[in-house]
Amino acid sequence: QVQLVESGGGLVQAGGSLTLSCAASGSIFVINAMGWYRQAPGKQRELVATVTSGGSTNYADSVKGRFTISRDNAKNTVYLQMNSLKPEDTAVYYCNADAVLSSGLRRNYWGQGTQVTVSS
């Protein structure tokens, strides 16, 4: 039983910034990795960025240099700072967590998604 709650989505003009947050709660022993994915209309869900518990990050080429992923392990929270936003960044953004439950079961969890819309 893990819940991911996202916040921070909204409407922003091209060139602007938004910061997304995702807090995990529940019977969590440890979260190995957290990340953000996005899905635009008519397209497959794609990886945006991930961060491990040790702080190692990976980014999609399309967002490198513009987005920054970070996490607070103590709070089980992951953030996505999005700068220099482009209309092509418009999508529903989903939080993901690779979590080990207190029972010892390792599972992948998804948030409900938050809409990010970047206007021209």
VEXKEFI-368413 format. One record per residue: x, y, z of N, C-alpha, C in turn. Coordinates in Angstrom, 2 decimals, decimal comma, padded with zeros to 5 digits. Each point is the difference from the previous one (the first is absolute). Layout:
[rec [X Y Z] [X Y Z] [X Y Z]],
...
END
This chain:
[rec [000,84 -001,20 000,00] [-000,84 001,20 000,00] [000,88 001,25 000,00]],
[rec [000,19 000,55 -001,19] [000,76 001,24 -000,18] [-000,84 000,95 -000,84]],
[rec [-000,03 001,23 000,41] [-000,70 001,03 -000,74] [000,98 001,08 -000,43]],
[rec [-000,13 000,45 -001,24] [000,80 001,09 -000,52] [-000,94 001,15 -000,34]],
[rec [000,28 001,15 000,56] [-000,83 001,17 -000,22] [000,84 001,10 -000,63]],
[rec [-000,39 000,40 -001,21] [000,71 001,01 -000,74] [-000,64 001,37 000,18]],
[rec [000,81 001,02 -000,14] [-000,50 001,36 000,03] [000,93 000,88 -000,81]],
[rec [-000,50 001,16 -000,39] [000,83 000,98 -000,68] [-000,27 000,19 -001,47]],
[rec [-000,84 -000,83 -000,59] [-000,31 000,16 -001,40] [-000,85 001,24 -000,24]],
[rec [-000,08 000,38 -001,26] [-000,78 001,16 -000,35] [000,32 000,51 -001,38]],
[rec [-000,42 001,23 -000,23] [000,20 000,67 -001,28] [001,11 001,02 000,12]],
[rec [000,91 -000,03 -000,94] [001,12 000,93 000,01] [000,33 000,40 -001,44]],
[rec [000,51 001,20 -000,17] [000,42 000,46 -001,31] [001,35 -000,60 -000,38]],
[rec [000,23 -000,12 -001,29] [001,29 -000,48 -000,48] [001,13 000,84 000,59]],
[rec [001,05 -000,68 000,44] [001,11 000,67 000,65] [-000,13 000,09 001,50]],
[rec [-001,16 -000,33 000,52] [-000,23 000,07 001,42] [000,44 -001,24 000,73]],
[rec [-000,33 -000,05 001,28] [000,44 -001,08 000,87] [-001,14 -000,53 000,84]],
[rec [000,11 -001,26 000,34] [-000,90 -000,65 000,94] [000,82 -001,00 000,80]],
[rec [-000,43 -000,26 001,21] [000,60 -001,04 000,81] [-001,07 -000,98 000,45]],
[rec [000,20 -001,26 -000,33] [-000,91 -001,05 000,40] [000,53 -000,68 001,26]],
[rec [-000,91 -000,43 000,85] [000,35 -000,73 001,20] [-000,81 -001,28 000,06]],
[rec [000,59 -001,03 000,58] [-000,69 -001,26 000,18] [000,42 -000,60 001,33]],
[rec [-000,95 -000,19 000,87] [000,26 -000,56 001,32] [-000,56 -001,41 000,09]],
[rec [000,83 -000,92 000,43] [-000,40 -001,38 000,18] [-000,34 -000,26 001,46]],
[rec [-001,05 -000,74 000,22] [-000,39 -000,35 001,35] [-000,51 -001,43 000,02]],
[rec [000,00 -000,59 001,18] [-000,46 -001,36 000,16] [001,01 -000,85 000,74]],
[rec [-000,16 -001,29 -000,13] [000,86 -000,95 000,72] [001,30 -000,21 -000,77]],
[rec [000,83 001,01 000,00] [001,23 000,01 -000,80] [001,19 -000,33 000,87]],
[rec [000,78 -000,96 -000,47] [001,28 -000,29 000,63] [001,09 000,87 -000,61]],
[rec [000,07 000,02 -001,32] [000,97 000,81 -000,70] [-000,49 000,22 -001,43]],
[rec [000,36 001,13 -000,56] [-000,26 000,26 -001,40] [001,33 000,01 -000,74]],
[rec [000,15 -000,93 -000,93] [001,26 -000,13 -000,72] [000,21 001,13 -001,00]],
[rec [-001,03 000,29 -000,75] [000,10 001,04 -001,01] [-001,35 000,67 -000,14]],
[rec [000,04 001,25 -000,39] [-001,20 000,74 -000,31] [000,20 000,71 -001,33]],
[rec [-001,09 000,28 -000,66] [000,14 000,64 -001,29] [-001,27 000,67 -000,46]],
[rec [000,16 000,68 -001,12] [-001,11 000,67 -000,66] [-000,10 -000,49 -001,43]],
[rec [-001,21 -000,27 -000,42] [-000,32 -000,38 -001,36] [-001,08 000,94 -000,50]],
[rec [-000,15 000,06 -001,31] [-001,05 000,85 -000,55] [-000,63 -000,66 -001,22]],
[rec [-001,22 000,40 -000,25] [-000,73 -000,52 -001,14] [-000,81 001,12 -000,64]],
[rec [000,32 000,27 -001,24] [-000,74 000,99 -000,77] [-001,11 -000,70 -000,78]],
[rec [-001,03 000,74 -000,39] [-001,10 -000,62 -000,76] [000,49 -000,72 -001,24]],
[rec [-000,44 -001,23 -000,18] [000,37 -000,78 -001,16] [001,40 -000,58 000,03]],
[rec [000,71 000,14 001,10] [001,36 -000,49 000,10] [000,13 -000,96 001,17]],
[rec [001,06 -000,81 -000,04] [000,28 -000,92 001,09] [000,59 000,75 001,19]],
[rec [-000,16 -000,58 001,17] [000,62 000,55 001,17] [001,52 -000,13 -000,13]],
[rec [000,72 001,05 000,35] [001,44 000,00 -000,14] [000,66 000,44 001,29]],
[rec [001,20 -000,50 000,20] [000,79 000,39 001,15] [000,46 001,44 -000,14]],
[rec [-000,10 000,75 001,09] [000,51 001,36 000,05] [001,30 000,03 000,79]],
[rec [-000,03 -000,50 001,22] [001,18 000,01 000,85] [-000,19 -000,99 001,14]],
[rec [001,10 -000,56 000,47] [-000,02 -000,88 001,16] [001,14 000,37 000,93]],
[rec [-000,17 -000,36 001,26] [001,04 000,21 000,99] [-000,01 -001,18 000,96]],
[rec [001,18 -000,55 000,27] [000,12 -001,11 000,93] [000,09 000,52 001,43]],
[rec [-000,05 -000,94 000,93] [000,13 000,37 001,40] [001,36 000,61 000,29]],
[rec [001,01 -000,37 -000,80] [001,33 000,55 000,17] [000,23 001,32 -000,71]],
[rec [-001,01 000,48 -000,73] [000,10 001,29 -000,64] [000,42 -000,03 -001,46]],
[rec [000,16 -001,18 -000,57] [000,35 -000,09 -001,41] [-001,22 000,34 -000,85]],
[rec [000,20 000,84 -001,01] [-001,11 000,47 -000,82] [000,18 -000,38 -001,46]],
[rec [-001,12 -000,12 -000,68] [-000,03 -000,19 -001,44] [-001,13 000,84 -000,57]],
[rec [000,24 000,55 -001,18] [-000,97 000,86 -000,64] [-000,21 -000,40 -001,45]],
[rec [-001,20 000,21 -000,47] [-000,24 -000,09 -001,42] [000,78 001,10 -000,70]],
[rec [000,49 -000,29 -001,20] [000,78 000,98 -000,73] [-000,78 001,30 -000,21]],
[rec [-001,29 -000,12 -000,17] [-000,82 001,17 -000,29] [-000,11 000,99 001,15]],
[rec [000,35 -000,43 001,22] [-000,14 000,88 001,15] [001,32 000,32 000,67]],
[rec [001,08 -000,61 -000,45] [001,31 000,26 000,61] [000,34 001,48 -000,08]],
[rec [000,48 000,52 001,10] [000,36 001,40 000,07] [-001,14 000,91 000,36]],
[rec [-001,22 -000,51 -000,05] [-001,18 000,80 000,32] [-000,72 -000,48 001,26]],
[rec [-000,03 -001,31 000,20] [-000,70 -000,59 001,14] [001,01 -000,51 001,01]],
[rec [-000,37 000,04 001,26] [000,82 -000,54 001,07] [-000,86 -000,83 000,93]],
[rec [000,40 -001,25 000,19] [-000,70 -000,87 000,92] [000,78 -000,08 001,31]],
[rec [-000,70 -000,02 001,09] [000,62 -000,12 001,31] [-000,94 -000,73 000,93]],
[rec [000,53 -000,45 001,13] [-000,85 -000,70 000,95] [000,45 000,27 001,42]],
[rec [-000,95 -000,13 000,88] [000,24 000,08 001,43] [-000,32 -001,38 000,55]],
[rec [001,02 -000,79 000,27] [-000,21 -001,37 000,43] [-000,76 -000,09 001,33]],
[rec [000,28 000,94 000,88] [-000,66 -000,01 001,30] [-001,50 000,23 -000,13]],
[rec [-000,40 000,77 -001,01] [-001,41 000,30 -000,20] [-000,64 -000,86 -001,08]],
[rec [000,79 -000,88 -000,63] [-000,49 -000,82 -001,11] [-000,69 000,87 -001,06]],
[rec [000,66 001,07 -000,34] [-000,55 000,96 -000,94] [000,98 000,24 -001,14]],
[rec [-000,53 000,07 -001,20] [000,80 000,29 -001,18] [-000,52 001,28 -000,64]],
[rec [000,91 000,78 -000,56] [-000,34 001,26 -000,62] [000,48 000,02 -001,44]],
[rec [-000,66 000,77 -000,81] [000,45 000,24 -001,36] [-000,09 001,50 -000,26]],
[rec [001,16 000,63 -000,04] [000,07 001,41 -000,34] [000,10 000,11 -001,51]],
[rec [-000,95 000,69 -000,60] [-000,07 000,12 -001,44] [000,20 001,46 -000,38]],
[rec [001,07 000,27 -000,71] [000,31 001,34 -000,46] [-000,03 000,04 -001,52]],
[rec [-000,08 001,21 -000,53] [000,00 000,20 -001,45] [-000,99 -000,91 -000,69]],
[rec [-001,20 -000,02 000,51] [-001,01 -000,91 -000,51] [-000,38 000,33 -001,44]],
[rec [-000,28 -001,05 -000,75] [-000,37 000,10 -001,39] [-001,39 -000,60 -000,20]],
[rec [-000,72 000,42 -001,05] [-001,31 -000,59 -000,25] [000,04 -001,52 -000,12]],
[rec [001,09 -000,56 -000,51] [000,11 -001,43 -000,13] [000,16 -000,72 001,34]],
[rec [000,18 000,75 001,08] [000,01 -000,59 001,33] [-001,41 -000,25 000,52]],
[rec [-001,00 000,48 -000,70] [-001,38 -000,18 000,42] [-000,34 -001,48 000,06]],
[rec [-000,46 -000,45 001,15] [-000,32 -001,40 000,21] [-000,57 -000,18 001,39]],
[rec [-000,51 -001,19 000,25] [-000,30 -000,41 001,36] [001,26 -000,61 000,58]],
[rec [000,43 000,51 001,11] [001,21 -000,47 000,65] [-000,35 -000,94 001,15]],
[rec [000,67 -001,15 000,02] [-000,28 -001,03 000,98] [001,22 -000,26 000,88]],
[rec [-000,23 -000,07 001,27] [001,03 -000,36 000,95] [000,09 -001,52 000,11]],
[rec [001,21 -000,51 000,17] [000,22 -001,43 000,12] [000,95 -000,28 001,16]],
[rec [-000,24 -001,09 000,69] [000,88 -000,41 001,08] [000,21 -001,50 -000,02]],
[rec [001,24 -000,41 000,11] [000,38 -001,41 000,15] [000,20 -000,20 001,50]],
[rec [-000,98 -000,58 000,63] [-000,01 -000,04 001,45] [000,04 -001,43 000,53]],
[rec [000,68 -000,15 001,12] [-000,03 -001,24 000,77] [-000,92 000,25 001,19]],
[rec [-001,05 -000,77 000,09] [-000,95 000,16 001,08] [000,54 -000,57 001,30]],
[rec [-000,65 000,33 001,08] [000,41 -000,52 001,30] [-000,10 -001,52 000,06]],
[rec [-000,85 -000,57 -000,85] [-000,13 -001,45 -000,09] [001,17 -000,66 -000,71]],
[rec [000,82 000,80 -000,67] [001,11 -000,51 -000,79] [-000,29 -000,08 -001,48]],
[rec [-001,24 000,26 -000,39] [-000,39 -000,06 -001,40] [000,46 001,24 -000,74]],
[rec [000,62 -000,19 -001,15] [000,44 001,10 -000,83] [-000,99 000,20 -001,14]],
[rec [-000,51 001,20 -000,12] [-000,99 000,30 -001,03] [000,23 001,39 -000,56]],
[rec [-000,55 000,21 -001,17] [000,06 001,29 -000,67] [-001,35 000,69 000,14]],
[rec [000,02 001,27 000,36] [-001,22 000,75 000,23] [-000,03 001,25 -000,87]],
[rec [-001,21 000,41 -000,34] [-000,23 001,17 -000,83] [-000,94 000,97 000,68]],
[rec [000,25 001,27 -000,21] [-000,94 001,02 000,41] [-001,13 000,12 -001,00]],
[rec [-000,94 000,87 000,30] [-001,18 000,16 -000,85] [000,25 000,87 -001,20]],
[rec [001,09 000,72 -000,01] [000,35 000,89 -001,09] [-000,42 001,43 000,27]],
[rec [000,79 000,92 -000,51] [-000,32 001,42 000,11] [000,26 000,66 -001,35]],
[rec [-000,92 000,83 -000,43] [000,08 000,61 -001,32] [000,95 001,19 000,00]],
[rec [000,90 000,00 -000,96] [000,86 001,15 -000,26] [-000,29 000,48 -001,41]],
[rec [-000,40 001,24 -000,11] [-000,31 000,58 -001,30] [000,87 001,23 -000,21]],
[rec [000,73 000,01 -001,10] [000,89 001,10 -000,34] [-000,55 000,67 -001,25]],
[rec [-000,36 001,25 000,13] [-000,58 000,74 -001,11] [001,09 000,70 -000,80]],
[rec [-000,28 000,22 -001,28] [000,96 000,66 -000,89] [000,08 001,49 000,28]],
END
